[in-house]
Amino acid sequence: MRGKISTFDFFEILTIIITFIVIIFTTALILAIVLKGIPYLGAAFYSEEVRFSIRLSLYTASIATLICMLLAIPTAYALTRTVFPFKRACQMIIELPLSMPYLVLGLSLLIIFSSDFGKALKELGFKVVFDKNGIIIAQTVVNLPFAIRFIRTAFEEVDERLEFISGSLGATKWERFITITLPLARNGILSTIILTWSRALGEFGATLMLVGATRMKTETLTTSIYLNLATGDTGASMASATVILIISLLSLFLTNWIGRKNKQESRMKDVNRW
């Protein structure tokens, strides 16, 4: 028994040590950005280029997140509440981009929108390649599988028996979805919205392939970091990185707050049930 206890204690100590190593390394990464970027932060906000990149990033990330939610919610519902042929294969295809490099996704988008299809869209007035519309599409494609997976998980945690009881009382599937599934999964959906928006702000690989990196045209915050580093302007690049870090921290705070709120509500339901 003593041998088992000492082995278990050693294992716990080992995991704690590894945890602190990870924390120290992550803290060093964050401080490297903060300490270098804060001195340039004030001057950066007086720069028209930085302000342009912030406005463009907020605009494209918000539109991309909205599109992701409009597509992810019904897709996640279909994957969790309906039956159709080759459902498992379809789920694998949807999640495949999660394991693909973003540069490859960007190259795929470039091939599609440089084809006759893309040229036809351009003639109709919807330009994608080397345009801000391309940024929105790149951010959407990169984050859509991520959003679908998280919302699917949120829907799977909803007790289907409640929907069944509602259906036995005459509620349609649409009414069950609106009155039961969505309200019970709202915290998971809110967390997905925040994380998707934050990830869209930091997207770079697919965007670079599809729209390039042009100052004051397709310059998002991540593109600004790339351009300023390429030209030797370390201060401006660090300032842009600091802005992204601040937004990421706020997003993480909101996500954790929603998660704690969700756990508290679950505990209250369990208490009331008993």
Backbone as CSV, one residue per row, in Angstrom:
resi,resn,N_x,N_y,N_z,CA_x,CA_y,CA_z,C_x,C_y,C_z
1,MET,0.831,-1.205,0.000,0.000,0.000,0.000,0.869,1.261,0.000
2,ARG,1.935,1.262,0.837,2.813,2.428,0.879,3.460,2.685,-0.474
3,GLY,3.843,1.582,-1.150,4.463,1.740,-2.474,3.518,2.388,-3.450
4,LYS,2.232,1.983,-3.383,1.236,2.559,-4.306,1.008,4.034,-3.999
5,ILE,0.950,4.356,-2.697,0.726,5.753,-2.320,1.895,6.624,-2.737
6,SER,3.121,6.153,-2.509,4.288,6.947,-2.870,4.382,7.124,-4.373
7,THR,4.016,6.060,-5.132,4.026,6.170,-6.594,3.005,7.192,-7.058
8,PHE,1.814,7.140,-6.428,0.754,8.082,-6.785,1.169,9.512,-6.461
9,ASP,1.800,9.700,-5.286,2.260,11.023,-4.901,3.331,11.531,-5.867
10,PHE,4.226,10.660,-6.266,5.265,11.043,-7.219,4.649,11.458,-8.547
11,PHE,3.624,10.722,-8.955,2.946,11.060,-10.208,2.279,12.437,-10.118
12,GLU,1.627,12.704,-8.990,0.985,14.014,-8.809,2.019,15.136,-8.851
13,ILE,3.133,14.935,-8.148,4.193,15.950,-8.127,4.742,16.182,-9.530
14,LEU,4.908,15.096,-10.287,5.419,15.213,-11.647,4.480,16.027,-12.523
15,THR,3.174,15.769,-12.400,2.206,16.517,-13.212,2.184,17.993,-12.829
16,ILE,2.337,18.288,-11.529,2.365,19.684,-11.083,3.602,20.395,-11.623
17,ILE,4.739,19.712,-11.595,5.971,20.298,-12.120,5.828,20.610,-13.609
18,ILE,5.284,19.655,-14.358,5.080,19.871,-15.800,4.121,21.024,-16.037
19,THR,3.071,21.116,-15.192,2.105,22.208,-15.315,2.779,23.561,-15.125
20,PHE,3.637,23.660,-14.113,4.335,24.916,-13.869,5.312,25.248,-14.994
21,ILE,5.908,24.248,-15.600,6.785,24.493,-16.754,5.985,25.102,-17.898
22,VAL,4.793,24.538,-18.146,3.918,25.064,-19.197,3.492,26.488,-18.878
23,ILE,3.148,26.748,-17.604,2.717,28.085,-17.194,3.849,29.098,-17.374
24,ILE,5.057,28.725,-16.963,6.197,29.633,-17.089,6.484,29.953,-18.557
25,PHE,6.437,28.926,-19.387,6.697,29.133,-20.821,5.630,30.024,-21.450
26,THR,4.355,29.763,-21.113,3.261,30.569,-21.662,3.336,32.006,-21.175
27,THR,3.659,32.182,-19.881,3.796,33.525,-19.328,4.921,34.290,-20.018
28,ALA,6.010,33.595,-20.302,7.135,34.226,-21.002,6.717,34.694,-22.389
29,LEU,5.908,33.882,-23.067,5.420,34.270,-24.399,4.574,35.537,-24.326
30,ILE,3.680,35.584,-23.316,2.795,36.742,-23.176,3.590,37.989,-22.800
31,LEU,4.509,37.846,-21.835,5.295,39.000,-21.392,6.204,39.527,-22.499
32,ALA,6.665,38.632,-23.356,7.505,39.068,-24.470,6.765,40.045,-25.368
33,ILE,5.465,39.820,-25.547,4.643,40.716,-26.362,4.297,41.980,-25.584
34,VAL,3.858,41.800,-24.336,3.391,42.941,-23.544,4.511,43.933,-23.270
35,LEU,5.647,43.455,-22.791,6.744,44.347,-22.420,7.326,45.077,-23.629
36,LYS,7.338,44.416,-24.767,7.855,45.048,-25.979,6.824,45.942,-26.663
37,GLY,5.541,45.582,-26.512,4.513,46.281,-27.267,3.909,47.492,-26.599
38,ILE,3.784,47.457,-25.262,3.132,48.561,-24.550,3.812,49.914,-24.788
39,PRO,5.145,50.001,-24.785,5.763,51.314,-25.034,5.393,51.929,-26.384
40,TYR,5.032,51.093,-27.357,4.676,51.606,-28.688,3.168,51.720,-28.888
41,LEU,2.401,51.294,-27.890,0.953,51.214,-28.068,0.318,52.579,-28.266
42,GLY,0.734,53.565,-27.461,0.154,54.898,-27.590,0.421,55.515,-28.942
43,ALA,1.651,55.423,-29.423,2.002,55.996,-30.729,1.297,55.269,-31.866
44,ALA,1.050,53.979,-31.665,0.427,53.201,-32.731,-0.993,53.665,-33.001
45,PHE,-1.709,54.067,-31.954,-3.091,54.497,-32.150,-3.190,55.838,-32.877
46,TYR,-2.094,56.554,-32.948,-2.072,57.784,-33.745,-1.742,57.489,-35.206
47,SER,-1.368,56.257,-35.482,-1.037,55.855,-36.846,-2.308,55.486,-37.595
48,GLU,-2.519,56.118,-38.739,-3.694,55.824,-39.557,-3.677,54.377,-40.034
49,GLU,-2.481,53.869,-40.285,-2.361,52.492,-40.766,-2.816,51.490,-39.713
50,VAL,-2.403,51.692,-38.465,-2.810,50.792,-37.392,-4.306,50.891,-37.145
51,ARG,-4.839,52.116,-37.145,-6.280,52.287,-36.949,-7.063,51.616,-38.068
52,PHE,-6.540,51.703,-39.298,-7.189,51.043,-40.424,-7.203,49.531,-40.228
53,SER,-6.089,48.970,-39.790,-6.009,47.516,-39.595,-6.940,47.058,-38.484
54,ILE,-7.089,47.878,-37.437,-8.012,47.530,-36.344,-9.452,47.553,-36.850
55,ARG,-9.826,48.612,-37.578,-11.193,48.714,-38.102,-11.505,47.562,-39.044
56,LEU,-10.570,47.265,-39.937,-10.797,46.191,-40.905,-10.896,44.840,-40.200
57,SER,-10.053,44.603,-39.212,-10.082,43.339,-38.480,-11.402,43.164,-37.738
58,LEU,-11.852,44.217,-37.051,-13.119,44.135,-36.310,-14.295,43.903,-37.251
59,TYR,-14.270,44.586,-38.400,-15.357,44.464,-39.378,-15.410,43.059,-39.969
60,THR,-14.290,42.576,-40.487,-14.270,41.269,-41.149,-14.522,40.138,-40.159
61,ALA,-13.942,40.235,-38.968,-14.145,39.180,-37.967,-15.605,39.100,-37.538
62,SER,-16.262,40.248,-37.405,-17.673,40.266,-36.991,-18.564,39.659,-38.074
63,ILE,-18.338,40.048,-39.338,-19.141,39.503,-40.435,-18.884,38.005,-40.585
64,ALA,-17.624,37.590,-40.506,-17.278,36.169,-40.630,-17.912,35.352,-39.506
65,THR,-17.909,35.894,-38.286,-18.519,35.190,-37.158,-20.016,35.038,-37.352
66,LEU,-20.666,36.092,-37.844,-22.105,36.028,-38.113,-22.414,34.941,-39.146
67,ILE,-21.628,34.906,-40.220,-21.834,33.892,-41.255,-21.599,32.496,-40.688
68,CYS,-20.558,32.346,-39.879,-20.268,31.049,-39.263,-21.440,30.568,-38.417
69,MET,-22.041,31.459,-37.633,-23.158,31.062,-36.783,-24.385,30.689,-37.612
70,LEU,-24.647,31.447,-38.672,-25.799,31.156,-39.531,-25.659,29.797,-40.211
71,LEU,-24.428,29.377,-40.463,-24.184,28.076,-41.090,-23.978,26.967,-40.068
72,ALA,-23.322,27.283,-38.950,-22.943,26.258,-37.981,-24.132,25.744,-37.177
73,ILE,-25.044,26.621,-36.783,-26.169,26.192,-35.941,-27.061,25.177,-36.653
74,PRO,-27.553,25.459,-37.874,-28.360,24.425,-38.543,-27.575,23.171,-38.891
75,THR,-26.284,23.322,-39.223,-25.471,22.143,-39.530,-25.299,21.271,-38.299
76,ALA,-25.003,21.898,-37.163,-24.845,21.145,-35.916,-26.150,20.461,-35.521
77,TYR,-27.267,21.132,-35.765,-28.574,20.519,-35.467,-28.796,19.288,-36.335
78,ALA,-28.487,19.406,-37.629,-28.666,18.278,-38.540,-27.798,17.093,-38.133
79,LEU,-26.575,17.372,-37.652,-25.658,16.301,-37.268,-26.041,15.624,-35.957
80,THR,-26.814,16.321,-35.124,-27.154,15.767,-33.812,-28.614,15.335,-33.689
81,ARG,-29.494,15.860,-34.525,-30.917,15.586,-34.339,-31.597,14.947,-35.549
82,THR,-30.923,14.763,-36.650,-31.549,14.191,-37.833,-30.784,12.957,-38.296
83,VAL,-31.410,12.213,-39.181,-30.795,11.026,-39.775,-30.808,11.190,-41.288
84,PHE,-29.653,11.061,-41.914,-29.551,11.138,-43.367,-28.403,10.255,-43.837
85,PRO,-28.388,9.873,-45.105,-27.358,8.948,-45.603,-25.945,9.518,-45.464
86,PHE,-24.998,8.646,-45.150,-23.582,8.988,-45.054,-23.334,10.126,-44.058
87,LYS,-24.082,10.117,-42.977,-23.971,11.177,-41.970,-22.575,11.232,-41.365
88,ARG,-22.019,10.074,-41.033,-20.691,10.025,-40.427,-19.632,10.540,-41.395
89,ALA,-19.748,10.156,-42.652,-18.789,10.618,-43.654,-18.887,12.128,-43.848
90,CYS,-20.105,12.636,-43.827,-20.306,14.083,-43.969,-19.673,14.836,-42.806
91,GLN,-19.802,14.280,-41.607,-19.196,14.917,-40.433,-17.679,14.952,-40.553
92,MET,-17.102,13.881,-41.061,-15.653,13.833,-41.238,-15.195,14.852,-42.273
93,ILE,-15.957,15.009,-43.348,-15.610,15.987,-44.384,-15.675,17.406,-43.815
94,ILE,-16.710,17.675,-43.012,-16.867,19.007,-42.415,-15.701,19.342,-41.499
95,GLU,-15.228,18.342,-40.744,-14.170,18.585,-39.763,-12.768,18.431,-40.342
96,LEU,-12.656,17.985,-41.581,-11.337,17.790,-42.196,-10.488,19.060,-42.205
97,PRO,-11.061,20.253,-42.501,-10.232,21.471,-42.487,-9.568,21.761,-41.151
98,LEU,-10.067,21.174,-40.055,-9.444,21.395,-38.755,-8.015,20.852,-38.709
99,SER,-7.747,19.821,-39.497,-6.412,19.214,-39.507,-5.575,19.663,-40.697
100,MET,-6.099,20.596,-41.484,-5.372,21.086,-42.659,-4.652,22.394,-42.346
101,PRO,-3.453,22.602,-42.878,-2.782,23.905,-42.719,-3.614,25.010,-43.355
102,TYR,-3.640,26.167,-42.706,-4.456,27.264,-43.225,-3.952,27.768,-44.577
103,LEU,-2.665,27.611,-44.825,-2.134,27.988,-46.134,-2.750,27.142,-47.242
104,VAL,-2.986,25.862,-46.935,-3.604,24.974,-47.917,-5.056,25.379,-48.158
105,LEU,-5.759,25.727,-47.089,-7.132,26.208,-47.247,-7.163,27.484,-48.079
106,GLY,-6.204,28.382,-47.814,-6.127,29.620,-48.592,-5.835,29.352,-50.059
107,LEU,-4.961,28.384,-50.325,-4.652,28.017,-51.706,-5.887,27.461,-52.404
108,SER,-6.666,26.648,-51.696,-7.905,26.107,-52.262,-8.873,27.233,-52.627
109,LEU,-8.998,28.205,-51.720,-9.873,29.348,-51.993,-9.374,30.157,-53.183
110,LEU,-8.058,30.314,-53.276,-7.479,31.066,-54.387,-7.769,30.378,-55.715
111,ILE,-7.663,29.051,-55.736,-7.950,28.301,-56.965,-9.417,28.463,-57.356
112,ILE,-10.308,28.376,-56.372,-11.746,28.476,-56.651,-12.113,29.855,-57.181
113,PHE,-11.638,30.900,-56.501,-12.062,32.246,-56.863,-11.204,32.874,-57.959
114,SER,-10.186,32.144,-58.413,-9.443,32.580,-59.594,-9.940,31.873,-60.854
115,SER,-10.885,30.976,-60.682,-11.458,30.226,-61.798,-12.528,31.065,-62.500
116,ASP,-13.185,30.444,-63.463,-14.270,31.133,-64.173,-15.397,31.517,-63.226
117,PHE,-15.602,30.688,-62.195,-16.624,31.000,-61.187,-16.294,32.309,-60.477
118,GLY,-15.033,32.452,-60.058,-14.621,33.676,-59.378,-14.682,34.886,-60.292
119,LYS,-14.309,34.697,-61.550,-14.370,35.796,-62.509,-15.806,36.237,-62.753
120,ALA,-16.732,35.268,-62.784,-18.147,35.596,-62.960,-18.660,36.410,-61.769
121,LEU,-18.230,36.028,-60.557,-18.617,36.797,-59.368,-18.073,38.221,-59.438
122,LYS,-16.843,38.348,-59.921,-16.228,39.664,-60.026,-16.992,40.544,-61.007
123,GLU,-17.455,39.966,-62.106,-18.236,40.718,-63.088,-19.576,41.161,-62.516
124,LEU,-20.077,40.375,-61.565,-21.342,40.724,-60.911,-21.145,41.751,-59.796
125,GLY,-19.897,42.118,-59.537,-19.605,43.133,-58.532,-19.139,42.602,-57.200
126,PHE,-18.947,41.270,-57.109,-18.480,40.681,-55.855,-17.049,40.198,-56.048
127,LYS,-16.101,41.049,-55.699,-14.687,40.727,-55.853,-14.182,40.024,-54.591
128,VAL,-13.386,38.998,-54.766,-12.884,38.217,-53.637,-11.368,38.285,-53.539
129,VAL,-10.678,37.935,-54.617,-9.219,37.905,-54.596,-8.680,39.327,-54.450
130,PHE,-7.752,39.524,-53.511,-7.151,40.826,-53.208,-8.199,41.870,-52.818
131,ASP,-9.214,41.414,-52.071,-10.275,42.314,-51.623,-10.699,41.916,-50.212
132,LYS,-11.319,42.850,-49.482,-11.716,42.565,-48.105,-12.786,41.480,-48.030
133,ASN,-13.555,41.298,-49.122,-14.510,40.196,-49.139,-13.779,38.857,-49.002
134,GLY,-12.600,38.788,-49.589,-11.795,37.575,-49.473,-11.350,37.313,-48.043
135,ILE,-11.109,38.389,-47.279,-10.733,38.225,-45.870,-11.875,37.572,-45.102
136,ILE,-13.096,38.041,-45.354,-14.271,37.484,-44.679,-14.447,36.011,-45.036
137,ILE,-14.292,35.685,-46.312,-14.450,34.297,-46.746,-13.374,33.416,-46.132
138,ALA,-12.131,33.892,-46.108,-11.036,33.112,-45.517,-11.284,32.876,-44.034
139,GLN,-11.689,33.910,-43.311,-11.964,33.760,-41.883,-13.135,32.816,-41.639
140,THR,-14.130,32.857,-42.516,-15.288,31.972,-42.376,-14.908,30.518,-42.603
141,VAL,-14.165,30.261,-43.671,-13.783,28.891,-44.012,-12.905,28.279,-42.923
142,VAL,-12.000,29.065,-42.379,-11.093,28.562,-41.347,-11.838,28.240,-40.052
143,ASN,-12.819,29.053,-39.693,-13.466,28.925,-38.390,-14.773,28.145,-38.402
144,LEU,-15.348,27.913,-39.572,-16.635,27.220,-39.629,-16.582,25.810,-39.043
145,PRO,-15.609,24.961,-39.399,-15.557,23.622,-38.785,-15.413,23.670,-37.262
146,PHE,-14.623,24.635,-36.787,-14.440,24.832,-35.353,-15.777,25.178,-34.691
147,ALA,-16.540,26.094,-35.289,-17.828,26.506,-34.731,-18.834,25.355,-34.751
148,ILE,-18.845,24.586,-35.833,-19.779,23.460,-35.935,-19.499,22.427,-34.846
149,ARG,-18.230,22.123,-34.639,-17.880,21.123,-33.625,-18.314,21.576,-32.235
150,PHE,-18.080,22.822,-31.877,-18.416,23.302,-30.539,-19.930,23.367,-30.332
151,ILE,-20.655,23.839,-31.351,-22.109,23.921,-31.209,-22.715,22.522,-31.215
152,ARG,-22.142,21.603,-31.993,-22.610,20.214,-31.972,-22.457,19.631,-30.570
153,THR,-21.333,19.919,-29.919,-21.126,19.453,-28.550,-22.169,20.051,-27.598
154,ALA,-22.485,21.339,-27.801,-23.487,22.004,-26.958,-24.864,21.366,-27.159
155,PHE,-25.211,21.043,-28.392,-26.504,20.396,-28.668,-26.559,18.980,-28.094
156,GLU,-25.434,18.269,-28.135,-25.395,16.899,-27.614,-25.596,16.866,-26.104
157,GLU,-25.255,17.961,-25.420,-25.416,18.019,-23.975,-26.856,18.336,-23.555
158,VAL,-27.677,18.733,-24.519,-29.088,19.002,-24.229,-29.837,17.666,-24.141
159,ASP,-30.602,17.491,-23.089,-31.350,16.251,-22.877,-32.456,16.135,-23.932
160,GLU,-32.333,15.148,-24.803,-33.310,14.969,-25.882,-34.679,14.544,-25.355
161,ARG,-34.723,14.042,-24.130,-36.014,13.650,-23.557,-36.947,14.851,-23.415
162,LEU,-36.363,16.011,-23.128,-37.187,17.224,-23.022,-37.828,17.563,-24.366
163,GLU,-37.052,17.398,-25.438,-37.589,17.649,-26.771,-38.668,16.628,-27.116
164,PHE,-38.453,15.369,-26.704,-39.434,14.322,-26.974,-40.749,14.605,-26.257
165,ILE,-40.647,15.021,-24.988,-41.858,15.332,-24.218,-42.601,16.495,-24.863
166,SER,-41.835,17.517,-25.280,-42.459,18.662,-25.939,-43.139,18.244,-27.234
167,GLY,-42.498,17.337,-27.970,-43.098,16.856,-29.214,-44.355,16.053,-28.961
168,SER,-44.386,15.277,-27.877,-45.579,14.493,-27.556,-46.750,15.383,-27.167
169,LEU,-46.439,16.617,-26.776,-47.497,17.578,-26.421,-47.939,18.408,-27.621
170,GLY,-47.344,18.106,-28.800,-47.806,18.757,-30.022,-46.868,19.794,-30.609
171,ALA,-45.713,20.019,-29.989,-44.777,21.024,-30.505,-44.082,20.493,-31.758
172,THR,-43.922,21.358,-32.759,-43.205,20.979,-33.976,-41.710,20.966,-33.693
173,LYS,-40.943,20.416,-34.634,-39.492,20.379,-34.432,-38.902,21.781,-34.382
174,TRP,-39.460,22.700,-35.156,-39.005,24.087,-35.113,-39.275,24.705,-33.746
175,GLU,-40.471,24.455,-33.206,-40.817,24.993,-31.889,-39.947,24.384,-30.796
176,ARG,-39.646,23.093,-30.916,-38.757,22.448,-29.950,-37.350,23.037,-30.019
177,PHE,-36.908,23.312,-31.241,-35.581,23.879,-31.432,-35.483,25.274,-30.819
178,ILE,-36.512,26.088,-31.031,-36.506,27.477,-30.550,-36.711,27.569,-29.044
179,THR,-37.582,26.735,-28.504,-37.955,26.878,-27.094,-37.154,26.003,-26.141
180,ILE,-36.514,24.950,-26.662,-35.792,24.029,-25.778,-34.309,23.940,-26.126
181,THR,-34.010,23.525,-27.364,-32.622,23.251,-27.732,-31.755,24.506,-27.658
182,LEU,-32.184,25.573,-28.322,-31.385,26.804,-28.326,-31.213,27.408,-26.933
183,PRO,-32.298,27.574,-26.144,-32.107,28.151,-24.803,-31.177,27.331,-23.919
184,LEU,-31.272,25.997,-23.976,-30.440,25.159,-23.123,-28.983,25.127,-23.589
185,ALA,-28.768,25.409,-24.871,-27.405,25.402,-25.414,-26.838,26.811,-25.561
186,ARG,-27.522,27.818,-25.021,-27.147,29.205,-25.289,-25.747,29.546,-24.781
187,ASN,-25.366,29.027,-23.615,-24.032,29.350,-23.087,-22.939,28.783,-23.983
188,GLY,-23.150,27.566,-24.470,-22.189,26.975,-25.392,-22.110,27.745,-26.700
189,ILE,-23.255,28.224,-27.162,-23.280,29.008,-28.401,-22.598,30.353,-28.198
190,LEU,-22.853,31.001,-27.058,-22.205,32.283,-26.772,-20.684,32.129,-26.694
191,SER,-20.227,31.067,-26.040,-18.788,30.811,-25.965,-18.212,30.584,-27.357
192,THR,-18.946,29.871,-28.194,-18.484,29.623,-29.567,-18.395,30.913,-30.357
193,ILE,-19.367,31.791,-30.184,-19.345,33.082,-30.884,-18.098,33.877,-30.497
194,ILE,-17.816,33.937,-29.199,-16.664,34.714,-28.723,-15.355,34.125,-29.245
195,LEU,-15.216,32.804,-29.141,-13.982,32.157,-29.588,-13.816,32.243,-31.098
196,THR,-14.910,32.103,-31.830,-14.846,32.208,-33.290,-14.419,33.610,-33.703
197,TRP,-14.987,34.605,-33.047,-14.634,35.995,-33.353,-13.163,36.272,-33.042
198,SER,-12.707,35.770,-31.894,-11.310,35.956,-31.512,-10.370,35.256,-32.492
199,ARG,-10.726,34.036,-32.899,-9.900,33.298,-33.859,-9.882,33.993,-35.216
200,ALA,-11.005,34.585,-35.594,-11.067,35.293,-36.876,-10.129,36.498,-36.878
201,LEU,-10.035,37.183,-35.736,-9.116,38.321,-35.630,-7.666,37.899,-35.854
202,GLY,-7.340,36.688,-35.420,-5.959,36.234,-35.512,-5.651,35.420,-36.755
203,GLU,-6.608,35.265,-37.660,-6.374,34.454,-38.858,-5.391,35.155,-39.795
204,PHE,-4.462,34.375,-40.360,-3.441,34.986,-41.223,-3.122,34.160,-42.465
205,GLY,-2.909,32.844,-42.305,-2.418,32.015,-43.407,-3.322,31.998,-44.615
206,ALA,-4.600,31.648,-44.419,-5.543,31.584,-45.536,-5.785,32.966,-46.135
207,THR,-5.828,33.981,-45.260,-6.031,35.354,-45.743,-4.884,35.808,-46.622
208,LEU,-3.656,35.500,-46.206,-2.487,35.897,-46.988,-2.503,35.267,-48.380
209,MET,-2.904,34.008,-48.480,-2.940,33.324,-49.764,-4.006,33.898,-50.682
210,LEU,-5.147,34.297,-50.111,-6.283,34.720,-50.940,-6.254,36.198,-51.288
211,VAL,-5.893,37.051,-50.337,-5.975,38.500,-50.597,-4.621,39.192,-50.548
212,GLY,-3.559,38.460,-50.189,-2.247,39.081,-50.135,-2.104,39.990,-48.926
213,ALA,-1.091,40.831,-48.971,-0.809,41.763,-47.874,-0.525,43.136,-48.462
214,THR,-1.579,43.920,-48.599,-1.468,45.256,-49.184,-1.822,46.292,-48.127
215,ARG,-0.929,47.233,-47.913,-1.169,48.264,-46.896,-2.407,49.084,-47.232
216,MET,-3.192,49.354,-46.171,-4.367,50.213,-46.257,-5.423,49.680,-47.232
217,LYS,-5.364,48.381,-47.521,-6.370,47.770,-48.383,-6.830,46.429,-47.813
218,THR,-5.887,45.503,-47.654,-6.214,44.201,-47.058,-5.392,43.996,-45.787
219,GLU,-5.104,45.083,-45.116,-4.217,45.025,-43.944,-5.013,44.853,-42.656
220,THR,-5.091,43.614,-42.180,-5.669,43.338,-40.873,-4.572,43.457,-39.814
221,LEU,-4.923,43.201,-38.561,-3.931,43.304,-37.496,-2.788,42.310,-37.695
222,THR,-3.121,41.077,-38.061,-2.064,40.081,-38.275,-1.219,40.425,-39.499
223,THR,-1.869,40.933,-40.538,-1.130,41.345,-41.734,-0.229,42.532,-41.429
224,SER,-0.700,43.425,-40.546,0.101,44.576,-40.133,1.376,44.123,-39.429
225,ILE,1.250,43.093,-38.585,2.442,42.546,-37.921,3.438,42.045,-38.963
226,TYR,2.937,41.316,-39.924,3.788,40.741,-40.969,4.468,41.830,-41.807
227,LEU,3.696,42.821,-42.227,4.246,43.880,-43.080,5.278,44.724,-42.338
228,ASN,4.971,45.075,-41.091,5.891,45.928,-40.331,7.177,45.198,-39.957
229,LEU,7.079,43.927,-39.669,8.295,43.156,-39.409,9.140,43.039,-40.677
230,ALA,8.475,42.883,-41.816,9.198,42.752,-43.085,9.949,44.027,-43.440
231,THR,9.424,45.178,-42.982,10.069,46.454,-43.277,10.942,46.952,-42.128
232,GLY,11.056,46.161,-41.058,11.926,46.529,-39.949,11.299,47.427,-38.905
233,ASP,9.976,47.682,-39.013,9.297,48.529,-38.031,8.798,47.647,-36.880
234,THR,9.698,47.301,-35.978,9.360,46.389,-34.889,8.325,46.987,-33.939
235,GLY,8.401,48.295,-33.704,7.480,48.944,-32.777,6.031,48.807,-33.209
236,ALA,5.760,49.087,-34.487,4.392,49.000,-34.986,3.883,47.562,-34.954
237,SER,4.759,46.617,-35.286,4.342,45.213,-35.275,4.047,44.743,-33.859
238,MET,4.845,45.171,-32.887,4.611,44.788,-31.502,3.344,45.436,-30.961
239,ALA,3.057,46.653,-31.396,1.832,47.322,-30.964,0.605,46.570,-31.472
240,SER,0.633,46.152,-32.742,-0.479,45.384,-33.304,-0.632,44.047,-32.576
241,ALA,0.494,43.421,-32.257,0.449,42.152,-31.526,-0.152,42.346,-30.135
242,THR,0.157,43.476,-29.499,-0.384,43.759,-28.172,-1.893,43.955,-28.222
243,VAL,-2.374,44.620,-29.263,-3.822,44.813,-29.435,-4.520,43.458,-29.560
244,ILE,-3.958,42.563,-30.374,-4.532,41.219,-30.528,-4.521,40.473,-29.203
245,LEU,-3.430,40.605,-28.451,-3.321,39.928,-27.156,-4.378,40.433,-26.189
246,ILE,-4.596,41.730,-26.144,-5.610,42.303,-25.248,-7.000,41.776,-25.604
247,ILE,-7.309,41.768,-26.888,-8.610,41.256,-27.335,-8.757,39.775,-26.990
248,SER,-7.686,39.015,-27.162,-7.718,37.582,-26.845,-7.959,37.355,-25.355
249,LEU,-7.317,38.163,-24.509,-7.503,38.033,-23.064,-8.942,38.351,-22.666
250,LEU,-9.513,39.400,-23.268,-10.904,39.743,-22.985,-11.843,38.631,-23.436
251,SER,-11.563,38.052,-24.600,-12.387,36.953,-25.106,-12.303,35.738,-24.193
252,LEU,-11.101,35.445,-23.717,-10.912,34.312,-22.810,-11.638,34.541,-21.491
253,PHE,-11.600,35.771,-20.991,-12.293,36.108,-19.746,-13.797,35.891,-19.897
254,LEU,-14.361,36.372,-21.009,-15.799,36.214,-21.240,-16.173,34.742,-21.383
255,THR,-15.348,33.986,-22.098,-15.625,32.560,-22.295,-15.611,31.812,-20.965
256,ASN,-14.611,32.085,-20.125,-14.535,31.424,-18.819,-15.696,31.835,-17.919
257,TRP,-16.102,33.106,-18.002,-17.227,33.579,-17.206,-18.512,32.863,-17.610
258,ILE,-18.716,32.696,-18.906,-19.892,31.976,-19.395,-19.837,30.514,-18.967
259,GLY,-18.626,29.927,-19.012,-18.464,28.539,-18.595,-18.801,28.343,-17.124
260,ARG,-18.341,29.266,-16.271,-18.657,29.173,-14.839,-20.151,29.341,-14.603
261,LYS,-20.745,30.260,-15.357,-22.184,30.484,-15.225,-22.961,29.239,-15.621
262,ASN,-22.495,28.577,-16.669,-23.154,27.353,-17.133,-23.069,26.252,-16.081
263,LYS,-21.889,26.122,-15.428,-21.724,25.108,-14.378,-22.622,25.409,-13.181
264,GLN,-22.728,26.695,-12.818,-23.580,27.066,-11.697,-25.043,26.739,-11.987
265,GLU,-25.468,27.002,-13.212,-26.847,26.700,-13.584,-27.092,25.199,-13.564
266,SER,-26.105,24.416,-14.011,-26.247,22.956,-13.997,-26.359,22.441,-12.569
267,ARG,-25.546,23.011,-11.657,-25.608,22.587,-10.259,-26.953,22.934,-9.638
268,MET,-27.488,24.129,-9.954,-28.781,24.531,-9.428,-29.891,23.603,-9.926
269,LYS,-29.783,23.198,-11.192,-30.779,22.260,-11.741,-30.713,20.931,-11.037
270,ASP,-29.485,20.461,-10.746,-29.331,19.188,-10.060,-29.892,19.262,-8.647
271,VAL,-29.673,20.397,-7.964,-30.199,20.577,-6.601,-31.713,20.597,-6.625
272,ASN,-32.285,21.346,-7.574,-33.743,21.434,-7.656,-34.348,20.088,-8.028
273,ARG,-33.631,19.318,-8.844,-34.129,18.010,-9.261,-34.209,17.078,-8.062
274,TRP,-33.177,17.147,-7.167,-33.203,16.302,-5.967,-34.216,16.825,-4.933
